[in-house]
Amino acid sequence: MITASILGEKAHESLRLTLGILGARILENTSLLISHARTKMDKPETEADLKAVLNALLQELTEKPVLQ
């Protein structure tokens, strides 16, 4: 789950809670909040964080069957 917004802390947690209630499994290493997204999207650390989250998600998907 990736949330990018001006602030986003409350929206990120609210979405996480809602998805959890619906039965989604969101791992900590596959979740990212990018606060102040307008100023961070071109920064190397944001790119590194995005790559880490996407790599964790890909690893999670390839280690376990997608459909059960």
Sequence and secondary structure as in RCSB ss.txt:
>XXXX:A:sequence
MITASILGEKAHESLRLTLGILGARILENTSLLISHARTKMDKPETEADLKAVLNALLQELTEKPVLQ
>XXXX:A:secstr
 EEESSS HHHHHHHHHHHHHTT    GGG EEETTHHHHTTSHHHHHHHHHHHHHHHHHHHHS S  
